[in-house]
Amino acid sequence: MTLSPRISLHLGAHKTASTHLQKSLQRSPGRLAPAGIRFLGPKFLRDPDHKLARVTKTNGPDLTDLFGEDPLLQLSEGAGRLVLSDENLLGPVFTDLHPGVLYPRARGRIERLLGALAPAPVTLFIGIRDPGAWLVSLYSQRIKGGHYMRFEDFCAGFVPTDLRWAGLVQRLLGLDGHQGIVVWSFEDYAKLGDKLLAEMLGKPPPKGVRLLDKRVNSSISAAAMETLLDMHGQGQPPRQDWGKSVSEKYPLSDTYPAYDPWSDTEKDLSQAAYQADIDQIKSMPNVTFLTPDTP
């Protein structure tokens, strides 16, 4: 009988350096395989022929429908540790029915995925971020992607202090089929390095496996943001290269600072609520909260 691999299931969330972590791991398959580790990220998991997010949907396909008989063996290729990473598994960040609730469909989606992965032992991984800065990053990504709206419309009336990561973590903790949740803050991400990789890989990272030194996704300057919105508001026909060309004209720099719609008071309130959120998550059973200063 083939033993099931141990699975590290990285759920994102969006704009918490998920892409940076994914690119850090996907560049090193030749170093991971000899250590008994296989990493599969969005490039594989979002392929139309085996889109893992389909399994999270109600009445979605079984793993065998996507990967054939003994799907965990097919996915792991015999590795003892299988690392899966795709922030889209959590579903939409917000919905109209649950404004202000982070990933309101996550519980049902991840419950179905855990059922499909059973009986493999699964540990969940998720990064969190100060809600004020996180909303700005989400919004900037939408603008760069050509979805034009004013920030106040994007927020739909709620403020950063309405958003609580503890609620999402609590909902995920209530699920059967996993062995616990590893959580870290985006603000600590760059300092965690080998500590985060060791948790995810199940052992110290092999030589040459490390977090990339450079950023993967850059922010957008306030000047670029306003230019894009003005162009859209004037009815100019959109082009696919709008975001790139305007960002190159107004690059993020001391001359063109990052877009930031919040007042200092709003940012202080967001930070205070976020710290309370972190403290609550740290007190939850079956949560490992990674920080740079913990063993």
N, C-alpha and C positions, 0 to 999 in steps of 0.2 A: 504494500500500500504506500503510495506517495504521500509524504508529509506536506501539509500546507505551509507555505512560507509565512513568516511573520510580516505583517503589513504596516507600513507607516503611511497614513492617509492624510496628506496635506491639503486642507480645504481653502487655503488662501488666508484672509479674505482679499478682495480687490484692493489695490493701491496700498498694500502693506509690504512692498518689496517682494511679492510673490514671483514676479517675472525674474527678478535678479537671482533669487534662490534657485528657480528652475534652470536658468541658463548656467548658473554655477555648477549644477549637478549634471546637466545634459552634455557638458563638454568633456566629461571624464568617464565614459563607459568602459574604456580600456583599463582604468585604474580601479573601478568599482567591481567589475566582474570577478577578478581574482580573489577579491575579499568576500565573495558570495552575495553581492548586492546588485540589484537591477533597478534602475530609475526609469520611470515612464512619466513624461510631462505632457503638456498640452499638444505638442506637435504630434504625439501618438494618440493621446486620449481623446482628441477632438477630430481625428480623422473620420470621415463619413462612414467608412467600413466598420469601424469599431469605436463609436463614440460612447464613452463610458457614461456620460451624463444621461443618455437615454434610459439607463437602468434605474435612475432616480425618479423617473416619472411614473405616475399611476398607470398600471397596466403596461409598463415598459417591458422590453425584452429581457430574457434571462442572460446571464453571462455566457451560457453555452450558445446562445443565438449569435453572439458577437465574436466569440473566441473559440468555439468548437468544444469538443469533449475535453474534460479536465481543464477548464479555463484558467485556473490559478497556475497550473503547470505551464500552460501556454504563455501566460503573462510574465511569469517569473523566469521562464527558461531554466528552471531547476535551482535558481538562487534561493538561499535561505531567507533573505530579506528583500522584500519588494516595496519600493517607495513610489507611491502614486501621488501626483500633484496636479490639481486643476481647480482654480478658484470658481469656475462656473458650476461646479457640483452643488454649491450652496443655493443656486437659483438666484432670482432677482434680489437686488439689494433692498429695494422697497417695492411695495405694491399700493395701489389706491385704496384697497380695503384695510390696509394696516400701515397708515402713514407714520413714520417715525420708528417703526419696529424694524430692526436690522435682520435682513434675510428671513422674512416671515415664513417662507416655505421650507426652510432648511431642515427642520425636524423630520418631516415626512420624507423628504428626498434622501437624507442621509440614512434614515431608518431602512428604507428600501435597499440602499446600496450595501449597508452592513449585512442585511439579510442575504443578499446575493454573494457576498464575500465569505459568509460562514462556511465552514467552521474555522477559518483562518483567524489567528489572533491579530486584532487590529488596534492600533493606537492612533488617535486623532491629533492633528497638529493645526494650529491656527494662530496667525498674527493679528494684533489689534493696533489701533492708532487713535491719537487724540481726535475726537469727532470733528472739531472745528477745522483742523488742517486736513482731515480725511475728506470732508465734504468738498473743500476747495480742490483737492486733488481729483476726486471723482468728477467734479464739474469741469475742470480743465481738460480732462481726458475726453469728455463728451464734446467739448468745443473743438478740440484738435481733431476729433473724429467726424466733424461736420454736422453735429446736432446742435443747432444754434438756439439758445434761449438765455434770458437773463438769470443771474444767480438766484434772485429772489423767487423766480418761478421754479427753478430746479429744486430749491429747498421746500417748496410747497407749504410754507407757513411754519415749519418747525425749526427749532434752533439746536445748536450742538448739545446743550444740556438735556435735550429730550432723548438722545441716543445713548443707549447703554449696552455695552458689550456683554455685561454680566448676564443679561437676559438670554442672549444667544448661547453662551457657554452653558448656562443652566439647562436650556432645552436640549442641548447635545448630550449633557451628562445624564439626562433622563432616559437615554436610549440604551437598549440592550445590544450586545454584540461588539462592544469595544472595551478595551482595558484601561481607558483613561484618556485625558486630554493634556497635551503639552501646549502651553500658551506663552507668547512673548510679545513685547511691545515693539512696534516699528521704530520707536525712538532709540531702543537698545540694539536693534538688529545688527548694525555694523560692528558693534562691540562683542557680540556673542560668538561669532566665528565658529571655531571648532566645537564649542559647547553645543550649539544648535545642531551642527552637522552630526555630532556624535549621538545625540538623542534620536535624530531622524534615521541615521544609518545603523543604529544598534551597536556601534563600536566606534572607537576613535577613527576619524576619517583617514583613509589610506594616503600615503605620501602623494602630494600634488593635487589632492582634492581640497579645495578651499573656496571661500566666497570671493567672487570677482572684486577686483580693486576699483573698478569704474562703475559709474551709474549706468543703468540700462534705460530708464525712462526719465526724461528731464521735465521740469515744470515749465510753465509758460509765463512770459512777462505780462505785466498789466497793460503795457502798450500794445502788445500783440493781441491780447484778449479784446481790448476795446476796438482795435482796428478790424478784427474779424467780425465782431458784432455790428459795427457800423456798416461794413460792406454788406452784410446780410440784411440789415435794416433798410438799406438803400435799394434793395432788390437786385443787386448784382448777381448774375447767374453763378452758382457755386461751382467750384472746380475741385478736383480731388487733391490738388497740391496747395490749396489755400493755406491750410494750417502750416505746412512746411515752409512755404515761401514767406509768409508773414512772420513766422518765428525766426527765420533767418534774417529778416530785415530788422526785427526788434529782439535780438537774442537776450536771454536771461543773463543779467550782468549788473554791476553797480550802476550803470547808466540806465538800464531798464530792469528795475526790481520785479520780483515775482508778484503775480496777481494775489491780492489779499483783501477780501471785502470786510473782514471783521475789525471791530474796534479793539483797543487794548483791553477794555473791560470785558467784552465778549470773549476774548481769548483767555483771559484769566479765569472766567467762569467755566469755560470749556475744560481748561486744564484741571481745575479743582474737581469737577464732576468726573473727569477721566481718572484722576488719582483715586477717588472714592470707588470707582468701578474696578480698578486694578486691585485695591485692597479687598474688595468683596470676592473677586475671582480667586485671589490667593488663599482665601479662607475656605474655599469649596473643596470637598473631598474628591479624590481621584483627579486632581489638577496639579500638574507640575508647571509652575510659572518660572521661566528662565530669566535670570538677571545676570549682568556681568560680574557681580560680586558674590554670587552664591556658588558653592562647590559644584 
